[in-house]
C-alpha cells in the first residue's frame, strides 16, 4: 500500500510546533509565554512608605494627584501615576521614587477626617482595591 500525504494528527502537530517556534522567534505574545506576575507584598510596601510615622502629611488632592508635605525635608511632594507606575516626585515632577508598578488607574479622595485619604487603585489583571491611608504625619 502506497500512502500519500499526512494524517490529521501529523498536520495538527506540525502546526503546533510551527506556531510555537513563531512565538519564540518573534516574542509577539509575551502574556502566553510569560504571564504578568503580581507581587502581593508590593501593595503593602507602597502603603507602608506613604504611612511612615513622622514623614508625610496630607495637603490636598486633585483626584489623580496626591499632594503631601514631607515633614523631614520641609517640602511638598506628589504621588501620581505615570506610565503605569505609581511614583513619588517633588512638586515640579522631578525625582523618581517608584511605589507600585502595573497600575492602570488611581483615584485619591479626601475624607471628612483630618489626614485620612481614601485611595482607589486598579492594577493590571486585578480588581480595584480601596484603602484608607493615615497621612496625619504624626509619630506614634
C-alpha positions in Angstrom: 0.0 0.0 0.0 1.4 3.3 -1.1 0.5 6.2 1.2 0.5 9.9 0.1 0.1 13.0 2.3 -0.2 13.5 6.1 -2.7 12.4 8.6 -4.8 14.9 10.5 -2.8 14.3 13.7 0.5 14.9 11.9 -0.8 18.1 10.4 -2.0 19.5 13.8 1.3 18.6 15.5 3.2 20.3 12.7 1.0 23.4 13.1 1.6 23.5 16.9 5.3 23.2 16.5 5.4 25.9 13.8 3.3 28.3 15.9 5.5 27.7 19.0 8.6 28.5 17.0 7.0 31.6 15.6 6.1 32.8 19.1 9.6 32.1 20.4 11.2 33.8 17.5 9.1 37.0 17.5 8.0 37.3 21.1 4.7 38.8 20.0 2.6 37.2 22.6 4.5 37.6 25.8 1.5 37.0 28.0 1.1 33.5 26.7 4.8 32.7 27.2 5.3 34.6 30.4 2.1 35.9 32.1 2.2 39.1 34.2 3.3 38.2 37.7 2.0 40.2 40.7 3.9 40.7 43.9 1.4 40.6 46.7 3.9 42.3 49.1 4.4 45.3 46.8 1.0 46.7 47.6 1.7 46.7 51.4 5.2 48.2 50.8 3.7 51.1 48.9 1.2 51.8 51.7 3.9 51.5 54.3 6.1 54.1 52.5 3.3 56.6 52.5 2.2 56.0 56.1 5.7 56.3 57.7 5.2 57.9 61.1 6.5 61.5 61.1 7.2 61.5 57.4 4.3 62.6 55.2 1.3 64.8 56.0 -1.7 65.2 53.7 -2.0 68.6 51.9 -4.6 68.2 49.1 -5.7 66.1 46.2 -6.8 66.7 42.7 -8.3 63.3 42.1 -5.3 61.7 40.4 -2.5 63.5 42.2 -1.9 63.4 45.9 0.0 66.3 47.4 1.9 65.6 50.7 4.1 67.6 53.0 7.4 65.9 53.7 8.0 66.8 57.3 11.6 65.7 57.3 12.7 67.7 54.2 10.2 70.5 54.7 8.9 70.4 51.1 5.9 69.3 49.1 5.9 66.0 47.2 3.4 64.5 44.8 2.2 60.9 44.3 1.0 60.4 40.8 0.6 57.8 38.0 3.0 57.9 35.1 3.3 55.1 32.5 1.6 52.5 34.8 3.9 53.3 37.7 2.7 55.0 40.9 5.6 57.3 41.8 6.6 59.8 44.3 8.2 63.1 43.0 8.9 66.6 44.1 6.4 69.4 43.4 8.0 70.0 40.0 7.7 66.4 38.9 11.4 65.8 39.3 13.0 62.9 41.2 11.7 59.5 40.9 10.7 57.0 43.6 8.5 54.2 42.2 6.0 52.9 44.7 4.0 50.4 42.7 4.1 49.0 39.1 1.4 47.8 36.7 -1.1 50.4 38.0 -3.9 51.2 35.5 -5.8 53.8 37.5 -5.6 55.6 40.8 -8.0 58.0 42.5 -7.5 59.9 45.7 -10.3 61.2 47.8 -10.1 63.3 51.0 -12.3 62.1 53.8 -14.1 64.2 56.4 -11.5 63.2 58.9 -8.3 65.2 59.0 -5.3 63.4 57.4 -7.2 60.3 56.2 -7.3 59.7 52.5 -9.2 57.1 50.5 -7.1 55.5 47.7 -8.8 53.6 45.0 -6.3 51.8 42.8 -6.5 49.3 40.0 -3.6 47.2 38.8 -3.3 45.2 35.6 -5.3 42.0 35.8 -6.6 42.7 39.3 -9.9 44.1 40.6 -10.0 47.6 42.1 -8.7 47.9 45.6 -9.7 50.5 48.2 -7.7 51.6 51.3 -7.7 54.3 53.8 -4.3 55.9 54.3 -3.4 57.6 57.5 -1.4 60.7 56.4 -1.6 62.7 59.6 2.2 62.6 59.8 2.3 62.0 63.5 4.8 59.9 65.3 3.3 57.3 67.5 
